[in-house]
Amino acid sequence: MTDTRPQTPAPDLQALFSRALEDSVPAPLLRPVASRVSPAHIPQPPLAAQRASGPAILPVGHEVLAELRSRASVRIGEAVGADASMSEQDRRQHGQAVITQVVSAWATKYAASVRELSAEEERAVREAVFDELFRAGRLQPLLDDLNVENIIIYGDQIRVDYADRPSRTWDPVAPTDRDLINLVNHLARMQGQGERALTPATPNLNMRLADGSRLAASAWITPRPSIVIRRHRTREQSLDDLVRWGTIDSTLAAFLRAAVKGRKNVIVVGSQGVGKTSLLRAMAREIPRNERVGTLESEYELYLHEDPEGPEVVAYEGRESNGERGADGKLQGELTLSDLFPQLLRMSLRRVIVGEVRSKEVVPMLHAMNEGEGGSMATLHARSPQLSIERLATLCLEAGIGMTESLAYRLIAQALDLIVYVRLVDETELVAPDGRTGRKHRFVSHVMEITGIGEGGRPSCQMVFAPREHNGRREPRAVPHGNISQACLDDLVRAGLDRSILHNRPWGSWGAPLETVMPV
């Protein structure tokens, strides 16, 4: 699926190309390959001491970088072969020194045959070669930009979604589709996920990146390679941080904190990219440090096992297959979340946290919630808090274990205590009449309590927090509605909740209505 479209330079540059080739200098593209959108901020990356903040314009193209990368790679490989005890950090530091030497020698020849590079341009080439060898290549500036939320790639077409401004296009990160696939597999090897690769035998790839981002890629089953990288811009946020960001107010933060300490089983629901994982991570950090918790994820996103302030964590991650099937028809090497669940439950845990419920792992999760001490949590894709119950029931029926609809509803009603719904209102493409530019609003809009089995055998529920409209004021964010069972309230009060906040704060702790360009 190589992109065979010609990538020749402009005709008036041919003379410069010829002179470069005659002097054994790899032919540069000679046009600035600058990103159409410059990242607002690129933090200083580790092990790249010479990297300066801000975007850099490369004076050369992919062919030159590939040649320089190859030269540096050979020398680095020789050094690693001579010293088998070299650590990854030592390898990177040595690699940086080699890259400096290789680029300096190349720049001298380039100056003699084409033109002299500025110090800034030579630095940009060094950084680009380092990124090609040790980081994410031309994707790295996007991964370094703290405002990037999603990177969506289809061959040479790239769209970048930002947290604080409209989406933009970006220049290609690989010269051909084959190179793009090689870049994805390079990322998999760098993350120590060598069993995961994008190949004709395994045309779908899902993995995590070092910064916590989640990458999903497909090739050979799509016209061109399709890649989505979903960023997790922070890993250590707390409920108080979410209050500062406007996701929740202090009233709801106190309620959720008590729900965790009071060992309520909670599912955080919402559509894709609304911040479910961020909220779940913040809630999980309220678990007492002396508790032993198990996490189950397709790719690590919660990273609770790396949080020194968090509880004791046993972290399980699913494993993709090698593309081959055994005599029983099962994919060889694959370990799904439902495969891992039985082993996880043998780890002497007090709570289980499932990063995202997608398939038949829903049944052991609900059983664990029913049979344990309580306090387990998960996330789920659903378009409303009410539809999340139907989504869970559907997953139970699809598990293929003879589950009936009535049994699924009974299991849900007995297992769950609270459903927290997160909403996204994206106004980045809107402009108010007064000139204000819209932005993205992420907030919890509902907290629904499951109170048992109701009419028709379905779970009964009531809204503890929900939007409110009164006397001309409209608040789409979650504010107290005071509907809560006495048993649940008593548990939360014992966990430290001031019960008065559910009845004496009709607008919660929101000082003013949510400011939006259009009514929500």
LOTIZA-707127 format. One record per residue: x, y, z of N, C-alpha, C, O in turn. Coordinates in pm, whole numbers, plus 50000, padded with zeros to 5 digits. Example, Ala and Ser with C-alpha at 12.3 -4.5 7.8 and 13.67 -1.06 7.14 Angstrom:
513194943150780512304955050780513204967050780514244966850846 512854977550708513674989450714512905000350787513415011450804 
end
This chain:
500834988050000500005000050000500865012550000500495022850057 502015011449936502915022949932502305034349852501695032249747 502465046249903502015058149830502985060649715504125064749737 502525058049593503425058649478503395072149409504025073849304 502695081649463502655094649399504055100949395504775100049494 504455107249284505825112549272506085123249375505205131149410 507325123449425507725133349524509025139949477510025140149548 508975145349357510155151549298510215166249334509185172349360 511415172049335511545186249368511115194949252510915190249140 510975207649280510615217149176511735217849072512905216949109 511405219448942512435218948836513555228848856514705225648825 513285240848907514335250748918515345247449027516305254849045 515155236649099516095232749203516995221149157517855216549233 516805216549033517545204848989519055206948992519805197749024 519505218748959520945221248959521535219549099522615213849116 520815224649197521285223249334521315208549375522225204249445 520315200949331520305186649362521525179849302522175171649367 521835183049178522965176649111524255179649183525075170649204 524465192249221525685195749293525795188349424526875184149464 524675186749492524685179749621525045165049602525815159349678 524465158949498524735144749473526185142449434526795132649475 526735151649353528125149949310529075150449428530145144349423 528705157449533529575158549650529205148149756529625149149871 528405137949714527985127249805527165132249924527195126450032 526465142849901525555147750004524145143449966523745145849852 523385137250055522025133150020521225145049970521275155850029 520485143149864519735154049801518635159049892517735151449928 518675171849929517635177150014516415181249934516505183349813 515305182250000514105187449934514225202549910513595207949820 515065209149992515375223249973514185232649988514325244549962 513025227650028511935236650063511685235250211511785224150264 511375246050282511075244850425509875235750445508825237850384 510025225650529508915216750559508405220650697508635213650795 507725231750703507215236850830505805232050852505045230350756 505435229750976504075225951006503135237350972503455249050993 501965233850920500985244250888500505251051014500115262651012 500545243651124500185249551253501355247551345501755236151368 501905257951399503045256851489502565254451630501715261951678 503065244051700502655241751838502925254051923503955260751907 502005256852013502155268652097503285267152197503905276852238 503545254552235504585252452336505115238352323504335228852321 506415236752315507025223552313507935222552433508985229052434 507585214552535508405213752655509755207552625509915200252527 510725210452711512055204552696511975189552717511645185352828 512255181252616512165166852632513395161452704514455167552697 513265150152771514415144452839515455139452740515135135652627 516715139552783517825134252706518055141652574518725136352485 517525153452561517765161452442518175175252489517435184952474 519365175952546519775188052617519865200052525519725211452570 520085197652397520275208952308518955213652247518945223252170 517865207152280516585210752220516055223552281515975224652403 515695233052201515105245552248513605244752234513075236852156 512915253252310511455253352300511045260352172511785268552118 509855256952125509325263352006509525254951882510425246551878 508685257151780508785249351657510005253251576510465264651581 510515243651501511685246351417511335243151273510585233751245 511885250851180511655248551039512825240450984513965245150988 512555228550934513615220150881513985224850742513105227350659 515285226050714515725230350581515795218850482516095220950365 515535206450527515665194650443514425185950459513605188250547 514315176050372513155167350373513435153450425514475150850486 512475144450401512535130950457513765123250410514355115650487 514155125150282515265117150230516555119850306517305110650338 516815132550335518025136050407517975130650549518945124850599 516845132350614516715127350751516905112250756517535106950848 516345105250656516495090650652517955086550640518405077150704 518705093950555520125090850537520915093650664521745085550705 520655104950727521355108350851520995098550962521855094551041 519745094950968519325085151068520045071951047520485065551142 520165067850921520835055250891522305055650933522805046250994 522995066750901524405067850939524575067451091525445060451143 523735075051161523845075251307523475061751367524095057351464 522465055151309522015042251362523125031851356523285023951448 523885031751246524975022051232526005024151343526455014451405 526385036551365527405039351467526895036451607527635031451692 525625039451633525055036551764524965021451785525245016451894 524585014251679524504999751690525854993451718525944983751794 526904998851658528254993651684528634995751830529244986951892 528285007351885528615010152025527835001052119528384996152218 526554998752089525734989852173526254975552165526294968452265 526664971452044527194957952029528484955952106528774944952153 529264966652119530544965552191530344966052342531224961852417 529204971152386528934972252530527514967652556526584975652553 527344954652582526014948952601525334953952727524124952652741 526114959552820525534964152946524984978452937524484983753036 525064984552820524614998452804523114999452829522324992252767 522735008252918521315010152949520645018352840521315024052754 519315018752843518585026652745518945041352756519085048352655 519085046152879519445060252897520845062952843521085073252779 521785053752870523135055452817523125055152664523845062652598 522305046352609522215045052464521725058152402522225062552298 520745064352466520215076952414521245088152425521405096252333 521935088552539522945099052556524085097252457524555107052398 524525084852438525555082252338525025085552199525735091252116 523765081952174523155084752044523115099552015523305103651900 522865107452116522825121952093524195127452053524295136251968 525235121952115526585126252078526915121951935527515129651860 526515109851898526765105051762526005113651661526545117351557 524745116651692523935124751602524575138451580524595143551468 525085144351687525745157351674526925156551578527115165451494 527725145851590528875144251502528455141951357529015147951265 527445133251337527005130051201526405142251132526705145051016 525575149551203524935161251144525965172251117525875179251016 526935173751207527955183951188528765181151062529045190150983 529155168351043529915164750923529095166850797529595171950697 527815163050803526935164950686526755179850657526765183950541 526575187950762526335202250743527535209050677527365218450600 528735204250706529935209950644529925207450494530215216550416 529585195150452529515191950309528365199650242528475204250129 527275200750316526095207750262526425222450236526005228150135 527195228350327527575242450311528455244350188528385254650121 529305234350159530215235550046529485234149912529905240149813 528395226249908527735223549781526435231149762526005233249648 525795235349870524495242149858524545255749927524625266049860 524505255750057524585268150134524875264550278524715253050319 525305274350355525605272150496524305272950578523505282150561 524125263350667522955263350754523175272750872524295274250921 522115278850916522195286751039522275277251159521975265451147 522685282651273522755274351395521385268651429521285257251475 520335276551407518975271951435518575260551342517955250851386 518935261551215518595250851120519345238051151518775227151144 520625239351185521395227251218520845220751345520785208451355 520455228951441519835223451563518545216051529518275205351584 517755221751438516505215351399516755201751335515995192251359 517805200651254518135187851192518565177751299518145166151295 519395182051394519815172951502518595167651578518485155751605 517705176851612516515172751688515655163051608515115153451662 515515165851477514695157251392515285143251382514555133351386 516605142251370517245128951363517095121751497516835109751499 517265128951607517065122951739515635117751752515425106651801 514665125651709513265121251715513035108951628512285099951666 513695108551511513525096951422514045084151487513465073451469 515135085251563515765073351622515185069551757515015057751785 514875079351840514535076451978513145080852021512705077752132 512455088151935511145092951975510145090051864510205079351804 509255098951834508155096151741508315103151608507335105651539 509565106351570509785112551440509045125751427509065133951519 508405127851313507715140451289506395141751365505745152151361 506025131251433504885132151524505265138951656504395143651728 506545139351686506965143451820506525157651857506085159651970 506625167551768506145180951808504685181051851504295188751939 503875172551788502465171851826502305165351962501465169452041 503115155151989503035148452119503585157352230503205155852346 504465166552194505035175752294504095187452324504235193952427 503165190052235502275201552252501185197952353500355189152326 501175204652466500235201352574498795204652538497885199952606 498575212452433497205216052394496605206452292495415207752259 497375197052241496855187452143496045176652215496495170952315 494845173952163494005163552220493985151052135494105139952187 493825152552004493745141251914494565144051789494605155251738 495225133551739495965134151613495335123651522495395111751551 494745128051413494015119051324494725118851189494845129051122 495185106951150496025105551031495365095950933494935085050971 495285100050807494825091250699495815092950585495685102150504 496805084050579497855085550480498635098350505499225100050611 498625107450406499345120050423498435131350468498845142950471 497185127950503496235138050551496185137450704495895126950761 496465148550769496545148850915495705160350968495805171650922 494875157051066494095167251136494445166651284494565155751341 494595178251345494955179251485493835186351559493455197451522 493305180051664492285186051749492945191851873493745185251938 492615204251904493205211152018492185212952129490975212452106 492695214952249491825217252364491265231252366490195233452423 491975240752306491625254752325491395262452196491265274652199 491335255552081491125262551956490645252651850490695240551873 490175257551734489655248451632490705238751581491915240951597 490235228051520491125218051461491875224151343491395233451279 493065218651315493905223451206494495211551130494545200351182 494935214151008495655203950933497145204950965497605214951019 497895194450931499315193650960500015187250842499405179750765 501285190250826502045184250717502225169150739502195164550853 502435161450631502635147050644503805143750738504795151150743 503685132850810504745128650902505595117450843506555113050905 505245112850723506035102450654505855104550505504775108650461 506885101950425506805104550281505875095050207505295098950106 505705082650256504835072950189504025065550293504295066350413 503005058350245502195050350336503035039550404502845036550522 503965033650328504825023350387505675029250500505845022950605 506195041150479506975047650585506105050750706506575050050819 504855054150682503945056850793503715044250876503705044850999 503535033050809503375020350880504655016950956504585012251070 505805019350895507085016950964507215025651089507745021251191 506715038051080506755046851196505915041351310506335041651426 504735036251278503865030451382504545018551447504535017251569 505145009851367505814998151424507065001951502507424995251599 507725012751460508865018051537508395022651675509075020251775 507235029151681506685033451809506365021451898506605021852019 505835010851839505504998951917506764992751977506764988752093 507824992151898509074986451950509664995252061510164990052161 509595008452043510155017452143509425016352277510025018152383 508125013252273507355012352397507454998752461506764995952559 508324989952407508464976652466507264967852438507024958252511 506524970952332505364962852296505654955552166504914956752068 506744948052167507204941452047506234931351990506284928251871 505314926152076504354916452026503264923151944502484916451876 503204936551949502194943851875502844949951751503864956751761 502244947451635502784952851511501654953951411500694946351415 501794963651321500824965651213501344958451091502284963051026 500744947051058501194938550949499964933450873498844934750922 500154927650754499004921750685498294911150768497084909450756 499044903950852498424893750938497684899951056496704894251104 498144911551103497484918751213497244933151166497994942151202 496184935151086495964948351024495414958951118495244970451078 495134955251243494704964851344495704964751458496174954251501 496034976551507496994977751616496484987951717496074998951681 496514984151844496154993251953497244992652057497664981852097 497715004152100498805004352198498835017752268498175027352229 499635018352373499855030752448501235036152412502145028652379 501375049152420502665055752400503235059652535502555059052637 504495063652535505195066352660504535077552740504595077452863 503905087052672503305098252744501885095052792501215103852846 501425082752772500085078952814499055079952705497905076052725 499435085152588498495085852476498125071852429498865062252450 496965070952365496515057952312496455058752160495845067752103 497115049252096497195048851950496375037251896496485025951945 495555040051797494815029651725495135031151577495035042151522 495515020151512495925020851371495335009151294495154998251347 495025011751167494555001351075495225003350940495445014650897 495544992250874496104992550738495724979550669495384969650734 495804979750537495444968350453493934965450452493444959150358 493224969750551491764968350550491114982050528489884983250528 491944992250510491495005650477492245010150353493345005250328 491675019450273492375023550151493785028750176494685026250096 493975035850286495285040650326495405038650477494395037350546 496615038350531496745036650676495965047350752496065059250722 495205042950851494385051950933494855050951077494905039951133 495185062251135495765062351271495085073351352494875084451302 494755070151474494225080151568495035079251696495185068551753 495555090451740496265091251868495455100251960495275112151933 494975094552069494215102152167495125105452284495685096552349 495255118352309496175123052412495525123052549494335125952564 496325119652650495955122252790496925133052837498075130252869 496425145152839497335156552860497845157353002498865163853026 497175150953096497645150853235497425136953292496515129853251 498285133253386498155120253452497885121353600497425111753662 498145132753658498135133753803497065143253855497205149153962 495975144753778494945154053820494145148253937493965136053948 493675157154023492845153554137491455159154116491205166454020 490555155854206489215161754200489295176954214488515184254152 490225181654297490385196154311490845202554180490435213754148 491695195554104492105200653973490895201653880490745211453807 490015191553884488835191853800487895203253839487195208653754 487905206853967487135218554010487705231153946486955239553895 489025232453947489655244353888489415245053738489305255953682 489335233453672489125233153527487665234953489487355236753371 486755234453587485345236153557484625223453519483485224053473 485255211853536484585199253506483525195953610482445190953577 483835198753735482905196953846483035209153937483985216853923 482095211054029482245221454129482615215054262482665202754273 482865223154364483325217654492482255209354559482565200254635 480985212354532479895204354589479935190154534479885180454610 480035188854402480095175654342481405168654377481425156454393 482495176154390483765169954429483635163554566484135152454588 482965170354659482775164654793481925152054786482175142354858 480915152154699480045140354684480825128554627480745117454679 481585130954520482335120054457483425114654550483685102654553 484045123554626485055119254722484435109954826485025099654861 483265113454874482575104954970482115091854907482115081354972 481735092354779481305080154710482445070154701482235058054716 483665075154676484825066154670485135060754808485305048654826 485215069454906485545064955041484425056455101484685047955186 483185058855057482055050955105481855038055028480865031055050 482795034854936482825022154866481595019954777481035009054774 481195030354706480115028954610480675024354476481745028754433 479945015354410480325010754277479865021254176478685024554169 480815026354098480545037754010480985034653868482035028753845 480145038753772480555038453631480495052653577479485059553592 481595056953515481685070153452481375068253304482045060553236 480365075153253479925073053116479975086153038480055096953096 479915084952906479935096552817480395092152680480725080452660 480405101352586480865098252452482385098452448483035100652549 482935096152330484385095152316485055108752334484585118752280 486145108952410486945120952424486385131552516486825143052511 485425128052602484835138252689485595139952820485395149852891 486445130352854487195131252980486815120953082486995123053202 486275109653037485875099053132487065093553209487015091953331 488155090653136489335085053200489945094853300490405090853407 489945107653264490485117753355489695118253486490275119053594 488375117653476487545117853596487745105053677487865105553800 487785093653609487985080953680489325080953751489425076353865 490365086053685491695086553747491675095453871492265092053974 491005106953861490935116053975490185109754092490575111354207 489115102654061488355095954167489175084854231489155083154353 489905077254148490695066154199491795070954293492225063554382 492255083154274493305088454361492775091554501493555094754591 491465090754520490865092554652490815079554732490455079554850 491165068554667491175055654738492285055854843493395060054813 492005051454964493045051455068494285043955024494195033754955 495445048855063496725043255017496955029155067497725021655006 496305025255176496545011855231495685001255162495754989455199 494875004955064494024995254996494734989254875495534995954809 494434976854848495014969754733493954969554621492854964354639 494334975254507493394977354397493934970554272495144970554248 493044964854194493424959154065492884967553951491714971553954 493714970453851493254977753733493354968653612494304960753599 492394969753524492314961353405492064970353285491034976953277 493034970653190492934979653075493454972852949494344964452955 492884976752836493424971952708494804977852685495724970752642 494964990652713496254997452713496275006352836495275012752867 497395006752906497465014953027497145029452995497785035752911 496135034753063495805048853052495645055253190495885067253206 495235047353287495055052853421496385055453490496545065553559 497345046553472498685047553529498635049253682499475056253741 497665042953744497605043553891498775036053953499205039254064 499295026153882500425018353936501715026453938502695022253999 501725038253872502905046953875502705059153963503555068053966 501595059654035501275071154118501775068854260501215060454331 502815075854304503355073554440502385077654550502525073254664 501395086054517500425090454616499175081854617498285083954701 499085072154526497885064154514497915051454596498855049154672 496885043254581496815030654656497785020254600498465022654500 497865008854665498664997654615497924991454496496774987354510 498584990854381497894987254257498524975054192499754974154180 497674965654150498074954654062497494957953926496274957453908 498344961253828497884966253698498004955253593499084949653572 496894952053529496874942253420496574949453289495734958453283 497284945353185497084950953051496854939752951497574929752952 495854941452865495574931252765496714929852666497594938352657 496694918952592497744916352494497114912352362496194904152358 497614918352253497084914952122497754902252069498814898252116 497104896151970497624883551916498734886151816499004897551779 499364875251773500394876251669499814874151530500554873151432 498494873451521497824872051392497534857751352496804855451255 498084848051425497854833951392496734828251478496494832851590 496054818151424494984811451496495364796951525495984790251442 494974792251641495224778551679494174769251623493274773451549 494284756451658493324746551609491914749351657490944745551592 491804756051772490484759451825489904772151765488804776251802 490644778351673490154790451608490464803151682490174814051632 491044802251802491344814151880492654820451834493564813451789 492734833351846493954840551810495074837151907494894838052029 496214833351854497334829351937497964841452007498204851851945 498214839952134498884850352211497974861252263498404869452344 496724861552220495814872252263495344869952406495004858752444 495324880452484494754880052619493784891752629494194903352636 492494888652632491474898952644491244902352790491754895552879 490484912952816490194916652954489404905753024489614903153142 488514899352951487744888353014488654876453044488394869053140 489704874352964490684863752994491444866953122491734858053201 491774879753142492604883853255491814885053386492394884353494 490504887053376489704889853494489824878953602490024882353718 489714865953568489804855853674491124856353751491134854853873 492244858553679493524859453748493614871853834494154871453945 493074882953784493084895353861492354893653993492794898754096 491234886553991490434884954112491104875854215490654875154330 492174869054175492924860754271494024868454342494774862854421 494134881354313495224889454364494944896154499495604905954534 493984891054572493664896254706493394911354702494064919354767 492384914854622492054928954598490844933254680490004925054718 490774946254705489594951754771488704959154671487514961154696 489274963254559488504969954454489064965954318490224961954306 488214967054216488634964854078488234977053996487114982054008 489164981853913488884993153825489134988653681490234984553646 488104989553598488204985953457488284998853377487375007153382 489385000553302489595013053230488465016453136488005027853134 488005006653059486855008852970486184995552942486824985952900 484884994952967484114982852942483654983152797482924992252756 484074973052719483734972752577483064959752536482344959552436 483284949052610482874935952560482414927052676481834931852773 482684914152664482134904752760482804905152896482394897852987 483834913752914484374915653049483354922353140483554923053261 482254927453081481214933853162480634924153264480294928253375 480504911353229479864901753321480724899253444480214900653555 482014895453430482814893853552482964906853630483104906553752 482944918353561483024930953633481804933053722481944936653839 480614930653668479394932253747479354922153861478904925353971 479814909953835479864900053942480854904454051480574902954170 481994909954010482964914754109482364925954194482584926454315 481604934854131480954945554205479924939954303479754945154414 479254929454261478234923354348478844916054466478334916654577 479934909054440480464899754539481514906054629481794900754737 482104917354589483164923354668482644932754775481454933154806 483574940454830483224949954936482614962654882482124970954959 482644964454751482174976954692483334986254663484464983754705 483044996854592484075006554561484755004454428485745011154398 484254995054346484844992854215484325003354117483265009254138 485095005554009484755016053914485125011953773485925002853752 484535018953675484825016253534484335028053451483655036953503 484695028153322484135037753228483385030153119483625018253096 482475037253053481635031152951481225041852850480945053152889 481195038352722480675047452621479155046652620478585035852604 478495058052636477035058852628476645073252606477365082452646 475475075452543475055088952505474225095852612473885107552597 473875088852717473135094952828473255085652948473595073952932 472985090653068473055081753184472025070453175472315059253216 470845073353123469825062853112470235052253011470045040253035 470785056552898471195046952795472385038452839472635027952780 473105042752940474225034652987473725021353044474415011153034 472535021253104471975008753154471674999353038471954987353045 471085004952931470794996652814472084991652749472134980352700 473104999952749474394995852692474994984252771475474974552713 474954985252903475474974352986474674961452963475254950552954 473354962752954472534950852931472854944452796472914932252784 473064952852694473404947552561474724940152564474844929352505 475724945752632477024938952643476884925652716477534915852680 476044925252817475814912652889475214902152796475624890552799 474244906252714473594896752622474554892252513474454881052464 475504901052475476464897552370477624889052422478454884552343 477674886752552478794879252610478784864652569479814857852578 477634859652523477574845952473477634835352579478194824552556 477074838052697477114828252807475704824452850475494819952963 474724826352762473354822952795472664833052883471674829752949 473154845352886472544855952966471194859852908471044861052786 470214861852995468904866552952468774881352986469534886653067 467804887952924467614902152948467254904853093467784914253154 466374896853150465964899053290467124896953385467274904253483 467964886953357469124884453442470144895853429470764899753528 470294900953308471224912053287470784924253367471594930553435 469504927653358469014939153434469154937053585469494946253658 468884924753630469014921953774470454923453819470734929053925 471384918453736472804919353770473244934053779473974937853870 472784942253683473134956453683472554963453806473244971153873 471294960753835470624967253948471294963854081471364972254171 471774951654094472404947454218473854952254230474364953854340 474494954454116475934957654119476204972554131477084976554208 475474980754059475814994954048475135003454154474005000754195 475855013554199475285023654289475085036954219474035043154233 476095041454144476045054754084476545054453940477485047153907 475915062453855476365064653718476655079653704475775087853728 477885083053665478315096953650478475099653501479245093053433 477735109553452477745112453308478535125153280478295135553340 479505124153186480355135353148479955139953008479745131752918 479855152952991479385158652865480435168052807481175174652881 480505168652675481385177952604480545187052515479735182352435 480735200152529480125209952439481275216952369482025224552431 481425214552239482545219852161482065232052083481275230851989 482545243752122482165256252055483385263051991483345275051965 484435255551965485665261651912485475267351773486275275651729 484445263051701484205268451566483205279951568482845285251462 482745283951688481725294351697482315307451747483305307651820 481695318451706482085331751752480815338951797479825339451724 480855344351918479695351351973479525364951904480475370051846 478315370751910478085384051849479045394751900479395404051829 479475393152028480395403152083481855400252049482755407152098 482095390051966483455386951923484145376252003485255372151968 483525371452110484145360952190484255348152108483325344352038 485405341552119485615328852050485185317452141485495317252260 484475307952084484015296552163485155287452204486255288252148 484895278952300485905269252346485205256152379483985254952366 485985246552422485425233652462485045234052610485825238652694 483855229152640483385228252778483195213452811482395206652749 483935208752908483765195052957483265195753100483855202553184 482195188953127481645189553263480755177453289480205171453198 480635174153416479675163953458478305170453458478115181053517 477345164053393475995169653387474995161853472473975167253512 475275148953499474335140853575475085131153668476145126053634 474505128853783474875117553868473575110253901472675115953964 473495097853859472255090053874472495078453970473475071153958 471595076954064471695065854159470825054254112469685056154070 471365042254118470595030054093470055025354227470825022354319 468745024654239468125021954370467585007854384466965004754486 467794999354286467304985554296466554981654170466724987754065 465714971354182464954966154069463584972754069462874972454170 463224978553958461984985853950460974979253859460964966953845 460134987253799459034982453715459564974753595460514978853529 458924963353569459304955153456460624948053473461184942853376 461154947653595462414940953621463634948853583464754943853591 463434961353541464564969853504465074977453625464324979453722 466344981753622466864989453735466085002453752465805009553655 465735005653876465115018553906466215028553937467265024853990 465985041253905467025051153922466435064753954465245067153931 467265073754006466865087354035468085096454022469215092054043 467835109153988468925118553966469315125454097468505132354159 470555123254137471085130154255471595143954215471375153754286 472275144754101472725157354042472245157653898472235147353830 471855169453851471405170953713471365185753679471505194053769 471185189453550471015203453515469755209253579468865201953621 469705222553585468545229153645468225241953567469125248653517 466945245153559466505257553498465435263653588464445257153621 465645276153628464715282453722464835297653713465935303153715 463695304253703463655318953699464595324953594465275334853619 464605318653478465405323953368466855319653368467575322353271 467315313053475468695308353478468735293753433467945285453479 469635290853344469815277353292471215272753326472185279253289 471325261553397472625255953435472725241753380472095232653435 473525239553272473635226053214474535216753294474535204653272 475315222353387476205214053467475455207853584474375212353621 476045197553641475385190053748475265198553874476255203653926 474025200053923473755206654051472865197454133472165189154076 472865198754266472105189354351470595190054324470015200754309 469995178154319468535177154309467945170754434466725170154449 468805165954523468345160954652467705147254650467265142454754 467655140754535467065127354527468125116954556469005114654473 468065110554670469035100254706468415091254811467705095954900 468695078654801468135069154899468765071455035469905075955046 468015068255138468525070455273469735061655302470675065955368 469705049355252470825040155277472105045455214473165045055276 472015050455090473195055855023473675068455095474875070255116 472735077155132473115089455200473815086555331474815092955365 473315076955405473935073555534475375068855513476265072455589 475595060755408476965056055380477885067755345479035068155388 477375077155268478205088555228478495097755346479595103155357 477525099555434477745107755552478825101455640479685108455693 478765088255657479805081355735481175083055670482205082555738 481185084955539482455086855467482895101355466483915104655405 482145110255533482585124055546481775134455473482135146255475 480665130655408479875140355333478995148655427478375143255518 478945161555404478015170455473476685169655400476555174755288 475695163255461474435160755392473715173655351472895173355259 474005184655415473295197055386473595202255245472785209555188 474745198555188475085203855055474145198654948474045204554840 473445187554974472535182054876471185189054879470375187254787 470925197054982469605203154996469665218455003468665225154974 470795223955041470885238355063471605245854951471795257954960 471995238654845472735245054736472075241654602472565233054529 470975248454569470275245054444471115246954319470875240354218 472115255954324473005258154211474405252854241475385256754176 474495243954339475795238654376476735249554420476345258854491 477995248454378478995258654410479355266954288480355274154289 478535266054182478815274054063478465288554093477305291654123 479425297254086479185311254118478355318354013477665328054045 478425313653889477685320053780477345309353677477975298853673 476345311953594475995302153491477145299753394478035308253379 477135288353330478155285053231478045294653113476975296453055 479165300853079479195310252966479465302652836480535296952816 478475302752750478605296052621478225305852510477515315652534 478695303052389478355311352274476885309352236476175318952208 476465296752237475075293252208474465286752331475185280552409 473145288152352472505281652467472715266652464472645260352359 472985260852581473225246352591471995239952655471975227752674 
end
